[in-house]
Amino acid sequence: MHYLVLGGEASWDDVDRALDERAEFLARFAAEQPVQTNEVARAWALLPGLLALGAAEVDLVELGASAGLLLCLDRYGYRYRSGSWGSGRPRLAGRDRGGPPGSLLRRELSIGRRRGVDVAPVDVTTAEAARLLEAFVWPDQTERLRRLREAVATARDDPPELVAGDYVDLLPSLLAERGDALTVVVSSVTTIYLSDERHAELVAALDRAGAEAPLAWLSLEGPRHGGQFDGALLELTTWPGEERRQLAQVDHHARWLRWWEG
């Protein structure tokens, strides 16, 4: 329904009519169209994770990238209790509880290559694809829609590379193409949906690549077997050495974060 409303083909004021007149379309859409979301607010949690690396320049590979809007996170603006970072749009903020520290926000970040992998990547340079992304945001969440539209406008100026396929299968070949800058693999509420077997394959691919050259994995994921853990865990793993740092606890839609590192 939201997809039709966004296109001016239906109205929330007369849902019954739309259900009657567009029943065939709605049934086909629900049966065939996979859910595609790209929650831009998660950049608010991911940015300090990247800054925590202390690397002046990085290349990004995002797993389950959708439209790749999080790959453009250095082009947005951010506000935290301890300071701000960047000046672009959208300008992201939330309720941060004890961080990130201001010293982190004084670091600069340069992103070189931006690549994302998704089973069905969304090309937001087209109006149709942008409409699809908007349709999967609840229509009463006007602030979320505003963020999405601003991020789409920013991404269109210089879109990231998007690769169609299964990221567990494709990651080894992508990491074999690393350049001189530190490559950071980024995942955001996506690996939690992998089976234990596929997740083990993903970790093994990262371990192998990390043994060959420096590598980092910034993950914002719910603990796989974490019981009653509230939200997602922002975790940074670096190679060589496979050093893991638990940086923050974050709401799944990044409405709040609790920074753990000093």
C-alpha positions in Angstrom: 0.0 0.0 0.0 2.7 2.5 0.9 4.4 1.8 -2.5 1.1 2.7 -4.2 0.6 5.8 -2.1 4.1 7.1 -2.8 3.4 6.8 -6.5 0.1 8.7 -6.2 -1.8 5.5 -7.2 -3.7 5.1 -3.9 -4.6 7.0 -0.8 -4.6 6.2 2.9 -8.0 7.9 3.0 -9.5 5.1 1.0 -7.7 1.9 1.7 -10.7 -0.3 0.9 -10.9 1.0 -2.6 -7.2 0.4 -3.2 -7.5 -3.2 -1.9 -10.4 -3.8 -4.3 -8.9 -2.1 -7.4 -5.3 -3.1 -6.9 -5.7 -6.5 -5.4 -3.8 -8.4 -8.1 -0.8 -6.0 -7.9 -0.7 -6.1 -4.0 -0.8 -9.9 -4.0 2.0 -10.1 -6.5 4.1 -7.5 -4.7 3.7 -9.3 -1.4 4.6 -12.6 -2.9 7.5 -11.6 -5.1 9.2 -8.5 -3.7 11.8 -9.2 -1.0 11.9 -6.7 1.9 14.6 -4.1 1.3 15.6 -1.6 4.0 18.6 0.6 4.4 18.5 2.1 7.9 20.6 5.2 7.6 20.5 6.0 11.3 22.8 3.0 11.9 25.6 5.2 10.5 25.4 7.1 13.7 26.7 4.0 15.5 29.1 2.8 12.8 31.0 6.1 12.4 32.7 6.1 15.9 33.5 2.4 15.3 35.4 3.3 12.2 37.1 6.2 14.0 38.1 3.8 16.7 40.4 2.1 14.2 42.6 5.1 14.1 43.3 4.6 10.4 43.5 7.8 8.3 42.3 6.0 5.1 40.1 2.9 4.7 38.3 1.0 2.0 34.9 -0.4 2.8 33.2 -3.7 1.9 29.6 -3.9 3.2 27.8 -7.1 3.7 24.1 -7.0 2.9 24.4 -3.4 1.6 20.9 -2.9 0.1 21.4 0.5 -1.6 24.8 1.1 0.0 23.7 4.2 1.9 25.9 3.2 4.9 28.9 3.1 2.6 28.5 6.9 2.3 28.6 7.5 6.1 31.5 9.9 5.9 29.4 12.3 3.9 26.8 12.8 6.6 26.8 15.0 9.7 26.7 13.6 13.3 25.9 14.9 16.7 26.8 13.3 20.0 26.8 14.6 23.6 30.6 14.8 23.5 30.8 16.7 20.1 30.0 16.5 16.4 31.6 15.2 13.3 31.0 16.1 9.6 28.6 18.6 8.2 26.7 16.8 5.4 23.2 15.5 5.2 21.4 13.8 6.7 22.5 15.0 10.1 22.2 12.1 12.5 21.8 12.1 16.2 20.3 10.0 19.0 20.5 9.4 22.7 24.1 8.5 23.5 24.8 7.3 27.0 28.4 8.0 28.0 30.1 8.4 24.7 31.7 8.1 22.2 34.5 10.2 23.7 35.2 13.6 22.2 38.8 12.6 21.4 37.5 10.1 19.0 35.3 12.6 17.2 38.4 14.8 16.5 39.8 12.1 14.2 39.6 12.5 10.5 38.5 9.7 8.1 39.0 9.3 4.4 37.2 6.5 2.6 38.6 5.3 -0.8 36.8 2.4 -2.4 33.2 1.7 -1.4 31.8 -1.7 -2.3 28.6 -3.4 -1.2 27.3 -6.9 -1.7 23.6 -7.7 -1.6 21.4 -10.5 -3.0 19.2 -7.8 -4.6 21.0 -4.5 -4.6 19.0 -1.3 -4.9 20.1 1.4 -7.4 18.9 4.6 -5.9 20.0 6.6 -8.9 16.6 5.6 -10.2 13.3 7.1 -8.9 11.7 3.6 -8.9 14.4 2.1 -6.6 14.2 5.0 -4.2 10.5 4.6 -4.1 10.9 1.0 -3.2 13.2 1.8 -0.3 10.8 4.4 1.0 7.9 1.9 0.7 9.5 -0.4 3.3 9.6 2.4 5.9 6.4 2.6 8.0 4.5 5.6 6.5 4.0 7.4 9.9 7.8 7.5 10.5 8.3 10.8 8.9 11.7 11.5 10.4 13.0 8.2 9.2 11.7 8.9 5.7 13.4 12.3 5.7 16.7 10.8 6.7 16.4 8.2 3.9 15.6 10.8 1.3 18.5 13.0 2.2 20.9 10.0 2.2 19.6 9.0 -1.2 20.3 12.5 -2.5 23.8 12.3 -1.1 24.5 8.9 -2.6 23.4 10.0 -6.0 26.3 12.4 -6.2 28.8 9.6 -6.2 27.1 6.1 -5.9 29.1 3.3 -4.3 29.9 0.0 -6.1 27.2 -2.6 -5.6 27.6 -6.3 -6.4 24.7 -8.7 -6.7 25.2 -12.1 -5.0 25.6 -14.0 -1.7 28.2 -12.2 0.4 29.5 -15.3 2.1 30.3 -16.7 -1.3 31.7 -13.5 -2.8 33.7 -12.1 0.1 36.9 -14.1 -0.5 37.2 -12.7 -4.1 36.4 -9.2 -2.9 39.1 -9.3 -0.2 41.6 -10.7 -2.8 41.3 -7.4 -4.5 42.5 -5.3 -1.6 44.5 -2.1 -2.2 47.1 -0.3 0.0 44.5 1.2 2.4 43.1 -0.9 5.3 40.0 -2.8 4.1 37.1 -2.7 6.6 34.3 -5.2 6.2 31.1 -3.7 7.6 27.9 -5.6 8.6 24.8 -4.1 10.1 22.0 -6.4 11.3 22.5 -8.9 8.6 24.8 -11.7 9.7 22.3 -12.5 12.5 20.1 -14.0 9.7 22.8 -16.5 8.6 22.6 -20.1 9.7 25.4 -21.2 12.1 27.1 -23.0 9.2 27.1 -20.0 6.9 28.2 -17.7 9.7 31.1 -20.0 10.4 32.1 -19.9 6.7 32.0 -16.1 6.8 34.3 -15.9 9.9 36.6 -18.5 8.3 36.9 -16.3 5.1 37.7 -13.3 7.3 40.3 -15.2 9.2 42.0 -16.4 6.0 42.1 -12.9 4.6 43.3 -11.5 7.8 46.2 -13.9 7.8 47.3 -12.6 4.4 47.1 -8.8 5.1 45.7 -6.4 7.7 42.0 -6.4 7.8 39.2 -5.1 10.1 35.5 -6.2 10.6 33.1 -3.7 12.1 29.9 -5.4 13.0 26.6 -4.1 14.4 24.8 -7.3 15.1 22.6 -8.9 17.7 24.6 -11.6 19.6 23.8 -14.9 17.8 23.1 -16.7 21.1 22.8 -13.7 23.4 19.6 -14.5 25.1 18.0 -11.3 26.4 20.6 -8.9 25.2 19.0 -5.5 24.5 19.8 -4.2 21.0 22.9 -4.9 18.9 26.6 -5.1 19.8 29.0 -2.8 18.0 32.2 -4.9 17.8 35.5 -4.3 16.0 37.8 -7.2 15.1 41.2 -6.6 13.6 43.8 -8.8 12.0 46.6 -9.8 12.3 45.9 -11.3 15.7 42.1 -11.4 15.6 41.8 -8.8 18.3 38.1 -8.2 19.3 36.9 -5.0 20.9 33.3 -4.6 22.1 32.7 -0.9 21.6 29.0 -0.2 22.3 25.5 -1.4 22.9 23.2 0.0 20.3 19.4 0.1 19.6 18.6 -1.9 16.4 17.5 1.3 14.7 20.3 3.3 16.3 17.9 5.5 18.4 20.4 5.2 21.3 23.8 3.8 22.1 25.8 3.1 25.2 29.6 3.5 24.6 31.7 1.0 26.5 35.3 2.1 25.7 36.9 5.0 27.5 
